[in-house]
Amino acid sequence: MDRQRHIAIVAKKGRTCAYLVRVKSGMLKLTKHAAREIAADWLETDYQYERALDKLIEMGSRKGITDAAQNALDRLLKNGKEPVQRILFC
């Protein structure tokens, strides 16, 4: 969740960056962020993973979604487990 209470989900995490699925410019997009940027601009929350995933899928159907964001959400659904993201906030 960012400081304006917008939700996002970590779709993929690397050593120096992470990809978030979030609303940007009115639709759901997959965006790349440096790990330090995420630590500065986003907050870890105890928002339930399944609830966040469902909310983003619903937002995508209402607002629109890019192919990359849709593919990322599909992979998260297929994996069926919450991605490890705590290291992004240390």
Secondary structure by P-SEA (a helix, b strand, c coil): ccccbbbbbbccccccccccccccccbbbbbbbcaaaaaaccccccccaaaaaaaaaaaaaaccccaaaaaaaaaaaaaccccccccccc
